[in-house]
């Protein structure tokens, strides 16, 4: 110990905290304004023992020492660490205190199937996990209390919307110190949330890449460069060379995407090489996530050519790229490079899932020439039962004035206007004239409201349009007047 009586590691942490506060004096990092790099006074041993006895647990040693010797909550990643008082409140409010002493069920690198089976079979899979801070909304940081991973920090979602992610650090102190080092270094915590990336500076990460043959680990290392403001020349040259030698397409995609992100001179050349190898989906993902307007325009013709054979994420990304190109052409008052009929072959595919079809309709929403595919929608709209997909299809055809589309809208209004959710939406429209789609969960009502807006109701405002639709006699009269063959 030093003259202050504190262990050297405590003085080291406190010094790093001081440097971190100086590096982010304007509190610009995510959550910094909540804790301002200040720690509460250390907790007394008696308070820690009382907490452990109350919940029947033993806190991991590093975390326990941090509370006792460094600070009882405050400065930390995201919105800062809970102190003992906040911990008790969190445990009681969330009604998970009885779960703390139970065996831990989650573990690193769970398969998707294992995770889905777990959340289907248990009410709360986060037994044995102590929540130590909030990341915002339902995202939490926890500490493993027992089992082979005791002391590890884990990120998890209370709403079970995704798998938990175990930090690579062996314990709490290494994770906390890494956070301080990255704040001091000015690494970007918005481009990539703290803790997800692999620890290290550009040189260290390159050396780690050279030492591994594991494809997943390589991809994680490459993705960790996003926390840097720039890609040093040595690493740019090295990873450009790796693009040509790497045999795993997923790793190649991560490499090319990273080169695009940093504007590397050879990024386009490496993307071309990847495309020629038949990795169309990988290149489309790169353009979708890291490409700019010029990149999208350069690749649009080739993307359109491959649309009929794409599926899954590449198809959804391709739809997103096409949608942006269409919007860019409209903003620049250019002749459209993509019209609705160019997607006919994709529209006619029967293997598309709901998300793929929703994205397809999204990219069509601003296109010209939709009358050329109206024959498809005349068959499709009456048959589609998925209300979310149907909403997307109706939105895509919202600006079509063709009489045939009017008949389709009237047909759908007749089909859905008496659904319970549509009636509830009607009642809401009469209570609040300014409200539209009140309660987005009312899907049938949302669809009916959308269709009403697309009809030319001769100056009727939204509540009056609903009143017309819900009055059987008036509605039948309106149809006879406006939907004659």
C-alpha positions in Angstrom: 0.0 0.0 0.0 1.0 3.6 -0.5 1.1 6.5 2.0 -2.7 7.0 1.6 -3.3 3.4 2.9 -5.1 2.5 -0.4 -3.9 -0.5 -2.5 -2.0 0.4 -5.6 -4.8 -0.9 -7.9 -7.3 1.5 -6.2 -5.0 4.4 -6.8 -4.6 3.3 -10.4 -8.3 3.2 -11.0 -8.9 6.6 -9.3 -6.1 8.1 -11.4 -7.6 6.7 -14.6 -11.0 8.1 -13.6 -9.4 11.6 -13.1 -7.9 11.4 -16.6 -11.2 10.2 -18.1 -13.0 13.1 -16.6 -10.4 15.5 -18.1 -10.7 13.8 -21.5 -14.5 14.1 -21.5 -14.8 17.4 -19.6 -17.9 18.4 -21.7 -19.6 15.0 -20.8 -20.2 14.2 -24.4 -20.0 10.4 -24.1 -23.2 8.4 -23.8 -24.6 8.6 -20.3 -21.7 10.7 -19.0 -24.0 13.5 -17.9 -25.8 11.1 -15.5 -22.7 10.4 -13.5 -20.2 13.2 -14.5 -17.3 10.8 -13.7 -18.0 11.0 -9.9 -18.1 8.1 -7.5 -20.1 7.8 -4.3 -18.1 7.3 -1.1 -17.0 3.7 -0.6 -19.5 1.4 1.1 -18.8 0.2 4.6 -18.1 -3.5 5.2 -21.1 -3.9 7.4 -23.4 -2.5 4.6 -22.0 -5.0 2.1 -22.5 -7.9 4.5 -26.0 -6.8 5.2 -26.8 -6.7 1.5 -25.3 -10.2 0.9 -27.2 -11.7 3.9 -30.5 -10.1 2.8 -30.4 -11.7 -0.6 -28.4 -14.9 0.3 -25.5 -14.2 -2.1 -21.8 -13.5 -2.1 -20.7 -10.7 -4.3 -17.8 -11.5 -6.6 -14.6 -10.4 -5.0 -13.5 -7.8 -7.5 -16.9 -6.1 -7.5 -17.1 -6.3 -3.7 -13.7 -4.7 -3.3 -14.6 -2.0 -5.7 -17.7 -1.1 -3.6 -15.7 -1.2 -0.4 -12.5 0.6 -1.6 -13.3 2.6 -4.7 -16.9 3.8 -4.8 -20.4 2.7 -3.9 -21.8 3.4 -7.3 -21.5 6.4 -9.7 -19.1 6.7 -12.6 -19.2 3.8 -15.1 -20.2 2.9 -18.6 -23.6 4.0 -19.9 -25.5 5.7 -17.1 -23.2 4.7 -14.3 -23.0 2.0 -11.7 -25.7 1.3 -9.1 -24.7 1.7 -5.5 -26.1 -0.6 -2.8 -29.2 1.5 -2.2 -30.0 1.7 -5.9 -29.3 -2.1 -6.2 -31.9 -2.9 -3.4 -34.4 -0.6 -5.1 -33.8 -2.3 -8.5 -34.1 -5.8 -7.1 -37.3 -5.0 -5.2 -39.0 -3.0 -8.1 -38.2 -5.7 -10.7 -39.2 -8.5 -8.3 -36.1 -10.6 -9.2 -34.5 -10.7 -5.7 -35.4 -14.4 -5.3 -33.6 -15.2 -8.5 -30.1 -14.1 -7.4 -29.1 -17.2 -5.4 -30.3 -19.6 -8.1 -27.9 -21.3 -10.6 -27.0 -19.3 -13.7 -28.6 -20.6 -16.8 -27.0 -18.4 -19.5 -23.5 -18.8 -20.8 -21.2 -17.4 -23.5 -21.9 -18.2 -27.2 -25.3 -19.8 -26.7 -26.7 -21.0 -30.0 -29.9 -19.4 -31.3 -31.8 -22.6 -30.8 -30.6 -23.0 -27.2 -31.6 -19.4 -26.4 -35.1 -19.8 -28.0 -35.7 -23.0 -26.2 -34.6 -21.4 -22.9 -36.9 -18.3 -23.2 -39.8 -20.6 -24.2 -39.3 -22.8 -21.2 -38.5 -20.4 -18.3 -40.1 -17.2 -17.2 -36.8 -15.4 -16.5 -33.5 -16.9 -17.9 -31.4 -14.4 -15.9 -31.2 -16.3 -12.7 -28.0 -15.7 -10.7 -27.4 -12.4 -12.5 -27.0 -9.2 -10.4 -28.0 -6.0 -12.4 -25.3 -3.4 -11.7 -26.3 -0.6 -14.1 -28.8 0.4 -16.8 -27.9 1.0 -20.4 -31.3 2.6 -21.1 -34.8 1.2 -21.8 -34.7 -2.5 -21.0 -31.0 -3.0 -21.6 -28.9 -3.9 -18.6 -25.4 -4.7 -17.4 -25.2 -7.6 -15.0 -22.7 -9.5 -13.0 -22.6 -13.3 -12.8 -22.9 -14.4 -9.2 -22.2 -18.1 -9.3 -21.0 -21.0 -11.5 -18.0 -21.2 -13.8 -18.5 -17.7 -15.1 -18.8 -16.0 -11.6 -17.5 -12.4 -11.7 -18.0 -12.0 -15.5 -19.9 -8.9 -16.7 -22.8 -9.6 -19.1 -25.1 -7.3 -21.2 -28.7 -8.4 -21.4 -32.2 -7.3 -22.4 -34.9 -7.6 -19.8 -37.5 -8.0 -22.6 -35.6 -11.0 -24.0 -35.3 -9.4 -27.4 -31.8 -10.7 -28.0 -29.2 -13.1 -26.5 -27.1 -11.9 -23.6 -23.5 -10.9 -24.4 -20.7 -11.9 -22.1 -17.8 -9.4 -21.9 -14.4 -10.9 -22.9 -12.8 -9.6 -19.7 -12.3 -12.2 -16.9 -13.7 -10.0 -14.2 -15.3 -6.7 -13.2 -12.1 -4.7 -12.7 -10.7 -5.4 -16.1 -14.0 -4.4 -17.7 -14.2 -1.2 -15.7 -10.5 -0.3 -16.3 -11.0 -0.8 -20.0 -13.9 1.6 -20.0 -11.7 4.3 -18.5 -8.9 3.6 -21.0 -11.2 3.9 -23.9 -12.7 7.2 -22.6 -9.2 8.6 -22.2 -8.3 7.4 -25.7 -11.4 9.1 -27.1 -12.7 5.9 -28.7 -16.2 6.1 -30.3 -18.9 4.6 -28.1 -21.7 5.5 -30.4 -20.4 3.8 -33.6 -19.9 0.7 -31.5 -21.3 0.3 -28.0 -18.7 0.0 -25.3 -17.6 -3.5 -24.4 -18.8 -5.2 -27.6 -15.6 -4.7 -29.4 -12.3 -6.5 -28.8 -9.9 -4.6 -26.5 -6.8 -3.1 -28.1 -5.4 -0.2 -30.2 -5.1 -0.5 -34.0 -1.7 -2.2 -33.8 -2.7 -4.7 -31.1 -5.9 -5.6 -33.0 -3.9 -6.3 -36.1 -1.5 -8.6 -34.2 -4.5 -10.4 -32.7 -5.9 -10.9 -36.2 -2.5 -12.4 -37.4 -2.5 -14.8 -34.5 -6.0 -16.4 -35.0 -7.4 -18.7 -37.6 -11.0 -18.6 -36.2 -13.3 -16.9 -38.6 -15.7 -15.5 -36.0 -12.9 -14.1 -34.0 -11.4 -12.5 -37.1 -14.7 -10.8 -37.9 -15.0 -9.5 -34.3 -11.5 -8.1 -34.5 -12.2 -6.3 -37.8 -15.5 -4.9 -36.4 -13.6 -3.5 -33.4 -11.8 -0.9 -35.6 -15.1 1.1 -35.8 -14.3 2.6 -32.4 -11.3 4.5 -34.0 -11.7 7.8 -35.8 -9.3 6.7 -38.6 -7.6 3.6 -39.9 -3.8 4.0 -39.8 -2.0 3.4 -43.1 -0.2 0.3 -41.9 -3.5 -1.4 -40.9 -5.2 -0.2 -44.2 -2.5 -1.8 -46.3 -2.5 -5.0 -44.2 -6.2 -5.5 -44.3 -6.4 -4.8 -48.1 -3.9 -7.6 -48.6 -6.0 -9.9 -46.3 -9.1 -9.3 -48.5 -7.3 -11.1 -51.3 -6.1 -14.0 -49.2 -9.1 -14.6 -46.9 -11.1 -17.6 -47.9 -14.1 -17.1 -45.6 -16.7 -14.9 -47.3 -18.1 -13.6 -44.1 -14.7 -12.4 -42.9 -14.1 -10.9 -46.4 -17.4 -9.0 -46.1 -16.4 -7.6 -42.7 -13.0 -6.6 -44.1 -14.5 -4.8 -47.1 -17.1 -3.1 -45.0 -14.5 -1.8 -42.7 -12.4 -0.5 -45.6 -15.5 1.3 -47.0 -16.2 2.8 -43.6 -12.8 4.4 -43.4 -12.8 5.4 -47.1 -9.8 3.2 -48.0 -8.5 3.7 -51.5 -8.8 0.1 -52.4 -12.3 -0.5 -50.9 -14.1 -0.4 -54.3 -11.5 -2.7 -55.8 -11.9 -5.3 -53.0 -15.7 -5.1 -53.3 -15.4 -5.8 -57.1 -13.2 -8.8 -56.3 -15.8 -10.1 -53.8 -18.6 -9.6 -56.3 -16.8 -11.6 -59.0 -16.4 -14.4 -56.5 -20.2 -14.7 -56.4 -20.5 -13.1 -52.9 -23.3 -10.8 -54.1 -25.1 -10.7 -50.7 -21.9 -9.8 -48.9 -21.2 -6.9 -51.2 -24.8 -5.7 -51.0 -24.6 -5.7 -47.2 -21.4 -3.6 -47.4 -23.1 -1.1 -49.7 -26.2 -1.0 -47.5 -24.3 -0.4 -44.3 -21.3 1.6 -45.3 -21.9 2.9 -48.9 -22.7 6.5 -49.7 -24.8 7.9 -52.5 -22.1 7.4 -55.1 -21.6 3.8 -54.1 -25.4 3.1 -54.3 -25.6 4.6 -57.7 -22.5 2.7 -58.9 -23.8 -0.7 -57.8 -27.6 -0.3 -58.5 -27.7 -2.0 -61.9 -25.8 -5.1 -60.7 -28.0 -5.2 -57.5 -31.2 -5.1 -59.6 -29.8 -7.9 -61.8 -29.4 -10.2 -58.8 -32.6 -9.3 -57.0 -34.6 -12.4 -58.3 -32.1 -14.8 -56.6 -31.4 -12.9 -53.4 -33.1 -13.9 -50.1 -32.9 -13.0 -46.4 -30.8 -10.1 -45.3 -29.2 -9.5 -48.7 -32.6 -9.1 -50.3 -33.8 -6.7 -47.5 -30.6 -4.7 -47.9 -31.0 -4.6 -51.6 -34.5 -3.2 -51.2 -33.2 -0.6 -48.8 -30.5 0.5 -51.3 -33.1 0.7 -54.2 -35.4 2.7 -52.0 -32.7 5.2 -51.3 -31.6 5.5 -54.9 -35.2 6.2 -55.9 -35.5 8.9 -53.3 -32.2 10.4 -54.3 -33.3 10.6 -58.0 -36.5 12.3 -57.0 -34.7 14.9 -54.8 -32.3 15.6 -57.7 -35.2 15.7 -60.2 -33.4 13.1 -62.3 -35.0 10.5 -64.6 -35.7 7.4 -62.5 -33.2 4.6 -62.8 -35.6 2.1 -61.2 -39.3 1.8 -62.0 -41.8 -0.5 -60.4 -41.9 -2.9 -63.3 -38.2 -3.7 -62.9 -39.2 -5.5 -59.7 -42.0 -7.6 -61.3 -39.9 -10.8 -61.2 -39.3 -10.3 -57.4 -43.0 -9.5 -56.8 -44.0 -12.8 -58.3 -41.7 -14.9 -56.1 -43.6 -17.2 -53.8 -40.7 -17.8 -51.5 -40.5 -14.4 -49.8 -41.2 -14.2 -46.1 -43.2 -11.3 -44.5 -40.1 -9.2 -43.7 -38.7 -9.5 -47.3 -42.1 -8.6 -48.8 -42.5 -5.6 -46.5 -39.1 -4.3 -47.5 -39.9 -4.9 -51.2 -43.1 -2.8 -50.8 -41.1 -0.1 -49.0 -38.6 0.3 -51.8 -41.5 0.5 -54.3 -43.4 3.2 -52.3 -41.7 6.2 -54.1 -41.3 4.5 -57.5 -42.9 5.7 -60.8 -44.8 3.4 -63.1 -46.7 1.4 -60.5 -49.6 1.2 -62.9 -47.5 -1.3 -64.8 -47.7 -3.8 -61.9 -51.2 -3.0 -60.9 -52.3 -6.4 -62.3 -50.1 -8.1 -59.7 -51.7 -6.1 -56.9 -55.2 -6.8 -58.1 -54.5 -10.5 -57.4 -52.3 -10.0 -54.4 -54.3 -7.5 -52.2 -57.5 -9.6 -51.9 -55.5 -12.7 -51.0 -53.0 -11.3 -48.4 -54.1 -12.0 -44.8 -51.1 -10.7 -42.9 -52.3 -7.2 -41.9 -48.8 -5.8 -41.5 -47.8 -6.9 -45.0 -51.1 -5.6 -46.3 -50.5 -2.2 -44.8 -47.1 -2.0 -46.5 -48.6 -3.0 -49.8 -51.4 -0.4 -49.5 -48.8 2.3 -48.6 -46.7 1.3 -51.6 -49.6 1.9 -54.0 -50.8 5.0 -52.2 -50.2 7.5 -55.0 -51.9 5.3 -57.8 -55.0 7.0 -59.1 -56.0 4.3 -61.5 -59.8 3.4 -61.2 -58.7 -0.3 -60.7 -56.9 0.7 -57.5 -59.9 2.6 -56.3 -61.9 -0.6 -56.5 -59.2 -2.4 -54.6 -59.3 0.2 -51.8 -63.1 -0.1 -51.6 -62.9 -3.8 -51.5 -60.5 -3.7 -48.6 -62.6 -1.1 -46.8 -65.6 -3.3 -47.1 -63.6 -6.3 -45.8 -62.0 -4.5 -42.7 -64.3 -1.7 -41.7 -66.3 -3.8 -39.3 -63.3 -5.4 -37.5 -63.2 -4.6 -33.8 -60.0 -2.7 -34.1 -61.3 -0.6 -37.0 -64.4 0.3 -35.0 -62.2 1.3 -32.0 -60.1 3.4 -34.4 -63.3 5.0 -35.6 -64.4 5.9 -32.1 -61.0 7.4 -31.5 -61.2 9.5 -34.6 -64.5 11.0 -33.3 -63.0 11.8 -29.9 -59.9 13.6 -31.2 -60.1 15.2 -34.6 -56.4 15.7 -34.8 -55.6 12.0 -34.0 -54.6 9.6 -36.7 -54.0 5.9 -36.1 -54.4 6.4 -32.4 -52.8 3.3 -30.9 -50.6 1.8 -33.6 -51.5 -1.6 -32.2 -54.9 -1.3 -33.9 -53.7 -2.8 -37.1 -57.0 -3.1 -38.9 -57.9 0.4 -37.9 -54.5 1.6 -39.2 -55.2 -0.1 -42.5 -58.7 1.4 -42.8 -57.5 4.9 -41.9 -54.7 4.6 -44.5 -57.2 3.6 -47.2 -59.5 6.4 -46.3 -56.7 8.9 -46.8 -56.1 7.5 -50.2 -59.7 8.0 -51.4 -60.7 11.2 -52.9 -63.5 12.0 -50.5 -64.2 15.5 -51.8 -62.8 17.6 -49.0 -64.0 15.4 -46.1 -61.7 15.6 -43.1 -60.5 12.5 -41.3 -63.4 12.2 -38.7 -66.0 12.8 -41.4 -64.4 10.2 -43.7 -64.8 7.7 -40.9 -68.4 8.7 -40.3 -69.1 8.1 -44.0 -67.5 4.7 -43.9 -69.4 3.6 -40.8 -72.8 4.8 -42.1 -73.9 1.8 -44.2 -76.4 3.7 -46.3 -74.1 6.6 -47.0 -71.2 4.3 -47.7 -73.3 2.3 -50.2 -74.4 5.5 -51.9 -70.8 6.8 -52.1 -69.7 3.5 -53.7 -72.5 3.7 -56.4 -71.5 7.2 -57.3 -67.8 6.7 -57.4 -67.1 3.1 -58.3 -69.1 2.6 -61.4 -67.6 0.4 -64.1 
